[in-house]
Amino acid sequence: MHCTNCGTELITKEVINEGMVPYCKNCEVFHFHKSNIAMISAVRNSDKEVLLLKQNKISKYYVLVAGYHKKGESLEQTVIREVKEETNLDVADVKYLGSYFYDKKDTIMVAYTAYSKTKQFSLDKQEVDDAIWKSLEEAISLVREGSIAQQVLISLR
C-alpha cells in the first residue's frame, strides 16, 4: 500500500486501542480504513405503505431506495436526491433509523424513513424496472430474507 497523498510506501505503526495501522513516514499520517457510505430509505406514503423497487439486473427481489453518498451532501440530502433520481418523488420528513455494515461492498448503509405526499412515481428505467407500494408486512415478505432492507423494514414495526 502507498500513501494517497505522496505515494510513499506505507509502513505499519501501532496505535493505542487500534492495533497496527498503515502509516506514511513522509507525511506523518495514519491511513485508517475507509468504507464507502450509502443510504437506504423506507419511503412511505400517507397510507403507511412502503415503496419497493425492482432492479432486474441486480436482484430478483424487491429492494428499498438506496444509493451512494456524494461529496458535499448530508446523508439526508442523499436520501432526497436518490429518491428523486430513481422515482421522481419528492420526499420530506427524512428521519434516521440506524446503520448497517454491508460487507460485500465494504459499505456503511445508513437507514432512513422518508415520506412522500403522493403515490404517483415516474421511474428512471435505467436504474429501476418496476416499483410498487405495499403494506409494511407485505414489504417485509417481498425483500430478500435477512437483507439490510428487511432489517430496516422490521425496525418499523
PAKOLVO-771542 format. One line per 8 residues: number of its first residue (from 1); their letters; for each residue x, y, z of N, C-alpha, C. Coordinates in Angstrom, 1 decimal, padded with zeros to 4 digits, m for minus. Example, Ala and Ser with C-alpha at 12.3 -4.5 7.8 and 13.67 -1.06 7.14 Angstrom:
// residues 2
1 = AS = 013.2/m005.7/007.8/012.3/m004.5/007.8/013.2/m003.3/007.8; 012.8/m002.2/007.1/013.7/m001.1/007.1/012.9/000.0/007.9
//
This chain:
// residues 157
1 = MHCTNCGT = 000.8/m001.2/000.0/000.0/000.0/000.0/000.9/001.2/000.0; 000.3/002.3/m000.7/001.1/003.5/m000.8/000.2/004.7/m000.3; 000.9/005.7/000.2/000.2/006.9/000.7/m000.5/007.6/m000.4; m001.8/007.9/m000.2/m002.6/008.6/m001.2/m002.2/010.0/m001.4; m001.4/010.6/m000.5/m001.0/012.0/m000.6/000.3/012.1/m001.4; 001.3/011.3/m001.0/002.6/011.5/m001.6/003.1/010.3/m002.4; 002.5/009.1/m002.3/002.9/007.9/m003.0/003.9/007.1/m002.3; 004.4/007.5/m001.1/005.4/006.7/m000.4/004.8/005.4/000.1
9 = ELITKEVI = 005.6/004.3/000.1/005.1/003.0/000.6/004.9/003.2/002.1; 003.7/002.7/002.5/003.3/002.7/003.9/004.0/001.7/004.7; 004.2/002.0/006.0/004.7/001.0/006.9/003.5/000.8/007.9; 003.6/m000.1/008.8/002.5/m000.2/009.9/003.1/000.3/011.2; 002.3/001.0/011.9/002.7/001.5/013.2/001.6/001.3/014.2; 001.9/001.0/015.4/000.9/000.7/016.4/000.2/002.0/016.9; m001.1/001.9/017.0/m001.9/003.0/017.6/m002.6/002.4/018.8; m002.6/003.0/019.9/m003.2/002.5/021.1/m004.7/002.3/020.9
17 = NEGMVPYC = m005.2/001.1/021.3/m006.6/000.7/021.1/m007.0/000.4/019.7; m006.1/000.6/018.7/m006.4/000.3/017.3/m005.6/m000.8/016.7; m004.4/m001.1/017.3/m003.6/m002.1/016.7/m002.6/m001.5/015.6; m002.2/m002.3/014.7/m001.3/m001.9/013.7/m002.1/m001.2/012.6; m001.6/000.0/012.2/m002.3/000.9/011.2/m001.3/001.3/010.2; m001.7/001.3/008.9/m000.8/001.8/007.9/m000.4/003.3/008.2; 000.9/003.6/007.9/001.4/004.9/008.3/002.4/005.4/007.2; 002.3/006.7/006.9/003.3/007.3/006.0/004.3/008.0/006.8
25 = KNCEVFHF = 005.6/007.6/006.7/006.7/008.3/007.4/006.9/009.6/006.8; 006.7/009.8/005.5/007.0/011.1/004.8/006.0/012.2/005.3; 004.7/011.8/005.2/003.6/012.8/005.6/003.3/012.8/007.1; 003.8/011.7/007.8/003.5/011.5/009.2/002.0/011.5/009.4; 001.3/010.6/008.6/m000.1/010.5/008.6/m000.5/009.0/008.7; m001.5/008.7/009.6/m002.0/007.3/009.7/m003.1/007.2/008.6; m003.2/006.0/008.0/m004.2/005.8/007.0/m005.2/004.7/007.5; m006.2/005.2/008.2/m007.2/004.3/008.8/m008.1/003.8/007.6
33 = HKSNIAMI = m008.7/002.6/007.8/m009.6/002.1/006.8/m010.8/003.0/006.6; m011.1/003.1/005.3/m012.3/004.0/004.9/m013.3/003.1/004.2; m014.5/003.1/004.6/m015.6/002.4/004.0/m016.4/003.3/003.1; m017.1/002.8/002.1/m018.0/003.6/001.3/m019.2/004.0/002.2; m019.9/005.0/001.9/m021.1/005.4/002.6/m022.2/005.5/001.6; m023.3/004.8/002.0/m024.5/004.9/001.2/m025.7/005.0/002.2; m026.9/005.3/001.6/m028.1/005.4/002.4/m029.1/004.4/001.8; m030.0/004.0/002.7/m031.1/003.1/002.3/m032.3/003.7/003.0
41 = SAVRNSDK = m033.4/003.8/002.2/m034.6/004.5/002.8/m035.9/003.8/002.5; m036.7/003.7/003.6/m038.0/003.2/003.5/m038.9/004.4/003.2; m039.3/004.5/002.0/m040.2/005.7/001.6/m041.6/005.2/001.9; m042.3/006.1/002.6/m043.7/005.7/003.0/m044.7/006.8/002.5; m045.9/006.5/002.4/m046.9/007.4/001.9/m047.9/007.6/003.0; m049.0/008.4/002.8/m050.0/008.7/003.8/m050.8/007.5/004.3; m050.8/006.5/003.5/m051.5/005.2/003.8/m050.5/004.3/004.6; m049.3/004.7/004.9/m048.3/004.0/005.6/m047.8/002.8/004.8
49 = EVLLLKQN = m047.9/002.9/003.5/m047.4/001.9/002.6/m045.9/002.2/002.4; m045.1/001.2/002.0/m043.7/001.3/001.7/m043.5/001.1/000.2; m042.6/002.0/m000.4/m042.3/001.9/m001.8/m041.1/000.8/m001.9; m041.4/m000.1/m002.8/m040.4/m001.2/m003.1/m040.0/m001.0/m004.6; m038.7/m001.2/m004.9/m038.2/m001.1/m006.2/m037.8/m002.5/m006.7; m037.8/m002.7/m008.0/m037.3/m003.9/m008.6/m036.2/m003.5/m009.6; m035.1/m004.1/m009.4/m033.9/m003.8/m010.3/m033.5/m005.2/m010.9; m034.1/m005.6/m012.0/m033.9/m006.9/m012.5/m032.4/m007.3/m012.8
57 = KISKYYVL = m031.6/m006.3/m013.1/m030.2/m006.5/m013.4/m029.4/m006.9/m012.2; m029.9/m006.5/m011.0/m029.2/m006.7/m009.8/m029.8/m007.8/m009.0; m031.1/m008.0/m008.9/m031.7/m009.0/m008.0/m033.1/m009.4/m008.4; m033.5/m010.5/m008.1/m034.9/m011.0/m008.3/m035.8/m010.5/m007.2; m035.3/m009.9/m006.2/m036.1/m009.4/m005.0/m036.4/m007.9/m005.2; m037.4/m007.5/m004.5/m037.7/m006.1/m004.4/m036.7/m005.5/m003.4; m036.4/m004.2/m003.5/m035.4/m003.5/m002.6/m036.0/m002.2/m002.2; m035.4/m001.6/m001.3/m035.7/m000.2/m000.9/m034.8/000.8/m001.7
65 = VAGYHKKG = m035.2/002.0/m001.8/m034.4/003.0/m002.4/m033.1/003.1/m001.7; m032.0/003.1/m002.5/m030.6/003.1/m001.8/m029.7/003.8/m002.8; m028.6/004.4/m002.3/m027.6/005.0/m003.2/m026.5/005.5/m002.4; m025.4/005.8/m003.2/m024.2/006.2/m002.6/m024.2/007.7/m002.3; m023.6/008.1/m001.2/m023.4/009.5/m000.8/m022.4/010.2/m001.7; m022.7/011.4/m002.1/m021.8/012.3/m002.9/m021.2/013.3/m002.0; m019.9/013.6/m002.3/m019.1/014.6/m001.6/m019.9/015.9/m001.5; m020.0/016.5/m000.3/m020.6/017.7/m000.1/m022.1/017.6/000.4
73 = ESLEQTVI = m022.7/016.4/000.3/m024.1/016.2/000.7/m024.1/015.8/002.1; m025.2/016.1/002.8/m025.6/015.5/004.0/m026.2/014.1/003.6; m026.3/013.2/004.5/m027.0/011.9/004.2/m028.4/012.1/003.9; m029.1/013.1/004.6/m030.5/013.4/004.4/m030.6/014.0/002.9; m029.7/014.8/002.5/m029.7/015.2/001.1/m029.6/014.1/000.1; m028.7/013.1/000.5/m028.6/011.9/m000.4/m029.9/011.2/m000.5; m030.6/011.0/000.6/m031.9/010.4/000.5/m032.8/011.1/m000.4; m033.0/012.4/m000.3/m033.9/013.2/m001.1/m033.4/013.1/m002.6
81 = REVKEETN = m032.2/013.2/m002.9/m031.7/013.1/m004.2/m031.9/011.7/m004.9; m031.6/010.7/m004.1/m031.7/009.3/m004.7/m033.2/009.0/m004.9; m034.1/009.3/m004.0/m035.5/009.1/m004.2/m036.0/009.8/m005.5; m035.6/011.0/m005.6/m036.0/011.9/m006.8/m035.4/011.2/m008.1; m034.1/010.9/m008.1/m033.5/010.3/m009.3/m034.2/009.0/m009.7; m034.5/008.1/m008.7/m035.0/006.8/m009.1/m036.5/006.8/m009.3; m037.3/007.7/m008.6/m038.7/007.6/m008.7/m039.4/008.9/m009.0; m038.7/009.9/m009.1/m039.2/011.3/m009.3/m040.2/011.7/m008.2
89 = LDVADVKY = m040.1/011.1/m007.0/m040.9/011.5/m005.9/m040.2/012.6/m005.1; m040.9/013.5/m004.6/m040.3/014.5/m003.6/m040.7/014.0/m002.2; m039.7/013.8/m001.4/m039.9/013.3/000.0/m039.5/014.4/001.0; m040.1/014.2/002.2/m039.8/015.1/003.3/m039.8/014.3/004.6; m039.6/015.0/005.7/m039.6/014.3/007.0/m038.6/013.1/007.0; m037.4/013.4/006.5/m036.4/012.3/006.5/m035.8/012.1/007.9; m035.9/010.9/008.4/m035.5/010.6/009.7/m034.6/009.4/009.8; m033.5/009.5/010.6/m032.5/008.5/010.8/m033.1/007.3/011.5
97 = LGSYFYDK = m032.8/006.1/011.0/m033.2/004.8/011.7/m032.1/004.0/012.3; m030.9/004.0/011.7/m029.8/003.2/012.2/m028.8/003.0/011.0; m027.8/002.3/011.3/m026.8/002.0/010.3/m026.4/000.5/010.3; m026.0/000.0/009.1/m025.7/m001.4/008.9/m024.4/m001.5/008.1; m023.6/m002.5/008.3/m022.4/m002.7/007.5/m022.7/m003.7/006.5; m022.5/m003.4/005.2/m022.7/m004.3/004.1/m021.3/m004.7/003.6; m020.9/m005.9/004.1/m019.6/m006.4/003.9/m019.2/m006.6/002.5; m020.2/m007.1/001.7/m019.9/m007.5/000.3/m019.4/m006.3/m000.5
105 = KDTIMVAY = m019.8/m005.1/m000.2/m019.3/m003.9/m000.9/m018.6/m002.9/000.0; m018.2/m003.4/001.2/m017.4/m002.6/002.2/m018.1/m001.2/002.4; m019.4/m001.2/002.7/m020.2/000.0/002.7/m021.0/000.1/004.0; m021.0/001.3/004.6/m021.8/001.6/005.7/m023.1/002.1/005.1; m024.2/001.3/005.4/m025.6/001.7/004.9/m026.3/002.4/006.0; m026.6/003.7/005.8/m027.3/004.5/006.8/m028.7/004.5/006.4; m029.6/004.0/007.4/m031.0/003.8/007.1/m031.9/005.0/007.5; m032.8/005.3/006.7/m033.8/006.4/007.0/m035.2/006.0/006.6
113 = TAYSKTKQ = m036.2/006.8/007.1/m037.5/006.8/006.6/m037.7/008.1/005.9; m038.5/008.2/004.9/m038.8/009.4/004.3/m040.3/009.3/003.8; m041.0/010.5/003.7/m042.4/010.4/003.4/m042.7/011.2/002.1; m043.5/010.6/001.3/m044.0/011.2/000.1/m045.5/011.5/000.2; m045.9/012.7/m000.3/m047.3/013.1/m000.2/m048.1/012.5/m001.3; m047.4/012.0/m002.3/m048.1/011.4/m003.4/m047.7/009.9/m003.7; m048.5/009.2/m004.3/m048.2/007.8/m004.7/m047.7/007.7/m006.1; m047.8/008.8/m006.9/m047.5/008.8/m008.3/m046.0/009.0/m008.5
121 = FSLDKQEV = m045.4/007.9/m009.0/m044.0/007.9/m009.2/m043.7/007.8/m010.7; m042.6/008.1/m011.1/m042.1/008.0/m012.5/m040.7/007.5/m012.4; m040.5/006.3/m013.0/m039.2/005.6/m012.7/m038.1/005.9/m013.7; m036.9/006.0/m013.2/m035.7/006.1/m014.1/m035.5/004.6/m014.6; m035.9/004.3/m015.8/m035.8/003.0/m016.3/m034.4/002.5/m016.5; m033.4/003.3/m016.4/m032.0/002.9/m016.5/m031.6/002.2/m015.2; m032.3/002.6/m014.1/m031.9/002.1/m012.7/m033.0/001.2/m012.2; m034.2/001.5/m012.5/m035.4/000.8/m011.8/m036.3/000.2/m012.9
129 = DDAIWKSL = m036.6/m001.1/m012.8/m037.5/m001.7/m013.7/m039.0/m001.7/m013.3; m039.3/m001.6/m012.0/m040.6/m001.6/m011.5/m040.6/m001.1/m010.1; m041.8/m000.6/m009.7/m041.9/m000.1/m008.3/m043.4/m000.4/m007.9; m043.6/m000.7/m006.6/m044.9/m000.9/m006.0/m045.0/m000.3/m004.6; m046.2/000.1/m004.2/m046.5/000.5/m002.9/m047.1/m000.8/m002.2; m046.6/m001.2/m001.0/m047.1/m002.3/m000.3/m047.2/m002.0/001.2; m048.0/m002.7/001.9/m048.1/m002.6/003.3/m046.8/m003.0/003.9; m046.5/m002.6/005.1/m045.2/m002.9/005.8/m045.0/m004.4/005.8
137 = EEAISLVR = m046.0/m005.2/006.2/m045.9/m006.6/006.3/m045.7/m007.3/005.0; m046.4/m006.8/003.9/m046.2/m007.3/002.6/m044.7/m007.0/002.1; m044.3/m005.8/002.4/m043.0/m005.4/002.0/m041.9/m006.3/002.6; m042.1/m006.6/003.9/m041.1/m007.4/004.6/m041.0/m008.8/003.9; m042.1/m009.3/003.4/m042.1/m010.6/002.8/m041.6/m010.6/001.4; m041.5/m009.4/000.7/m041.1/m009.3/m000.7/m039.6/m009.0/m000.8; m038.9/m008.6/000.2/m037.5/m008.3/000.1/m036.7/m009.6/000.5; m035.4/m009.6/000.2/m034.6/m010.8/000.5/m034.5/m011.1/002.0
145 = EGSIAQQV = m034.8/m012.3/002.4/m034.7/m012.7/003.8/m033.3/m012.4/004.3; m033.3/m011.7/005.5/m032.0/m011.4/006.1/m031.3/m010.2/005.6; m031.8/m009.6/004.5/m031.2/m008.4/003.9/m031.2/m007.2/004.8; m030.4/m006.2/004.5/m030.5/m004.9/005.2/m031.9/m004.3/005.0; m032.4/m004.4/003.8/m033.8/m003.9/003.5/m034.8/m004.5/004.5; m034.7/m005.8/004.7/m035.6/m006.5/005.6/m035.4/m006.0/007.0; m034.2/m005.9/007.4/m033.9/m005.4/008.8/m034.5/m004.0/009.0; m034.3/m003.1/008.0/m034.9/m001.8/008.1/m036.4/m001.8/008.2
153 = LISLR = m037.0/m002.6/007.4/m038.5/m002.7/007.4/m039.0/m003.3/008.8; m038.3/m004.3/009.3/m038.7/m004.9/010.5/m038.6/m003.8/011.7; m037.6/m003.0/011.6/m037.4/m001.9/012.6/m038.6/m000.9/012.6; m039.4/m000.9/011.6/m040.5/000.0/011.5/m041.8/m000.6/012.1; m041.8/m001.8/012.5/m043.0/m002.5/013.1/m043.4/m001.8/014.4
//
